[in-house]
Amino acid sequence: MNKHRLIFALVLAAITAYLAFSAHRWGTAIRHYESQFVSLCATPPSTSSIFLDNDAYYWIGYAREMAETRKWRIRHTCFDNPPSGRSVHWSQSVSWLLLLTGWVHHLGSSESLSLSIESAAVWIGPLQYFFLILGTGILLFKRMGLVPSLTWMLNLTTLLSIGWSFHPMRPDHHGLHIAFVVSSLLCLILGGMGWVRSPDKTTATAHAWFRSFELPNAKDARHFFIASGILGGLGVWTGATVQLFGIGLFAAGAVLLMFFMPSRLSAEQGGKTTYAPYLWRSWAVAGSLTSIFFYFIEYAPSFPGMRLEVNNPLYAVSWFCFGEALVRLSASKTQGKLPNRWLLCLFSVGAVLLPLLLLFGPSHWHAMRDPLMQRLHEYIDEFRPYRTAYLGAFWINAFKDFGVLPFFVVLAPFLVSEKKTTLQEWAALWMTFLPALAYALLTLWQIRWMNFFAVSSLLLAVFMLVIFWRHQKQDGRVAFWFYPLVLVIAGQSVYFLNLHLKDIVFRDISREPMGELIAPILQRQFAEKLGAMDTNHTIRVMAGPHLAARLHYYGGIPCVASYYWENLDGLRDTVDFFATDDDQKALRIAQDREITHVVLPPSPSLVGMFYYVKHGARSESGAQASLAGRMLIRPDSLPPWIKRDTKLERALQPGFLFAGQPIAGTLQVFTIRNGELE
């Protein structure tokens, strides 16, 4: 075996072993941590797992429902929003993956399929991670050489800001979003961004430590563009709004490349390269057809109408129009063909129609434009600005998340202007720099974009290493600073790996409490005990949206509000109930919802959140006068139809001992008197 292939295979095997070890270790570590809790009552230990994200409970619940009912699509759920439940519009992709891995686990174990789905959930993120690392690593190895591919794979595996999206205890769609965006971008760049080499120009195929950027021939370029479109279409299916940013950035980058290409690059190429506008049509058609295909798979024969939060035919129409507009613009710029103005105008309008509808269309077409959802986002961590989402120094946290990658984003424009830079290098740099810069700005706005900034800036850094190497090779010798630079970018993965190991291996998990697990363990006990009391399945709870996932997963108890835009009605009634000072209005909501219990933690900030989400203004006195405020501060002022039930509180929260120290639940329980609801 070629030594470069052997090294690549060994590193890939090590990465695979690490991902498997991480998944196994996280599962056993959390179970060991749970075992340190000793219940203060004679309660058998729970057999249900703890996860680090609310979404996981819904995905697993949907997969279990598929297994039990033999349905392969869940389009309505009663997990929340009682008494009638709500529609489900999210992609079924994660639930299908859970069902598949659960079935495989079931075949090799004595567990039921339902238990196997939960047991196998820990492998969803690592499996997505592995295939992303494998696919992109092989592409870079073949086209860029061994050092760039290893630098990419090692950093991709260990960067904290990326790895959190593939965390074993967070089976979710975030990893799919990253995988499809970066894979689609990589295929466009390796496809030449529209430029193709002349057929008579040969390219070396031998593997090496480094390889220069080479434009593909027309056939290979078309394959890359089609692959990019298919991957992007899968991205639209799993996360339409997220992928739309990527499609828009790629299209905008293609336009900028055509219209701002330096004249010297055009002159230097001579007859060596040509621009093939039709490639953008292949890209757009492949992406549009893929998204349409999965839209029909998800919904046929009953379609939901204008729900633009998820995959919709308008995404395909907009993408196709993007492609056709690019074809005509690029042909006019590179081949001197005057486009048909009417067609160009038509496709341009079609391309921007969807973004305009998202920004200015009716709010019920996209729930994120609803004022209540916008205000709720201010209390959700992933929607907070990067600077405010962490405690401690900004630059220290940024280094832990991104290492030296921001340095390459700053340096990229200077390398672009370097006279040694070839056309393909120039195009690759700009096409990677633009997404990295855009995602950096989005990260400063909302922390949920940090994983996209990390992966796009890592790709930019890898490309810059290849370009630096070719420039040094062209000069006849490698400068003294090049090898230290390679060691810094590749070696930072050791630092990130050390952070991972400290988090999961070197921590004495039996003595040091993992704060993110204490609340879930207490809430699991609460939900399981409440569910055991609900023999007639009549209990309905009004609480904050943070309780909904665990209340139903562990106890089968539906909660009105949850963190999902499909449940906007539940959110609206919840804030109306808690934020009102009109007791009769609250009573009507309780009657309509068939509410039997109200659950609140002693949290003034939660009361303030209800008031703000409802009224759009913060008022301490208004929050205290609301129903939720009186529950916590002046329970004696409550109307006769609602009463705090301290006996039930103690029964549901007997508490635990952890390392000899008592840990008690803090949820306050109020009972709705049945006589007042008749």
Secondary structure, DSSP 4 states (H G I P E B T S, - for coil): --HHHHHHHHHHHHHHHHHHHHHHHHHHHHHHHHHTEEESSS-PPP-S---SSHHHHHHHHHHHHHHHH--S---EE-SBSTTT-EE--S-SHHHHHHHHHHHHHHHTSSS-HHHHHHHHGGGHHHHHHHHHHHHHHHHHHHHH-HHHHHHHHHHHHH-HHHHGGG-TT--SSHHHHHHHHHHHHHHHHHTGGGEEE-TT--------S-----PPPHHHHHHHHHHHHHHHHHHHHH-HHHHHHHHHHHHHHHHHHHHH--HHHHHHHTTSEEE-THHHHHHHHHHHHHHHHHHHHHHTTS---S-TTS--HHHHHHHHHHHHHHHHHHHHHHS-PPPPHHHHHHHHHHHHHHHHHHHHS-GGGSGGGSHHHHHHHTTSGGGS-HHHHSSS-HHHHHHHHHTTHHHHHHHHHHHHT-TT--HHHHHHHHHHHHHHHHHHHHHHH-GGGHHHHHHHHHHHHHHHHHHHHHHHHHTTS--TTHHHHHHHHHHHHHHHHHHHHHHHTSS-TTTS--HHHHHHHHHHHHHHHHHHH-TTS---EE--GGGHHHHHHHH---BS--S-GGGHHHHHHHHHHHH-S-HHHHHHHHHHHT--EEEE-S-HHHHHHHHHHHHSS--HHHHHHSHHHHHHH-GGGS-TTEEE-HHHHHHH---EEETTEEE----EEEEE-HHHH-
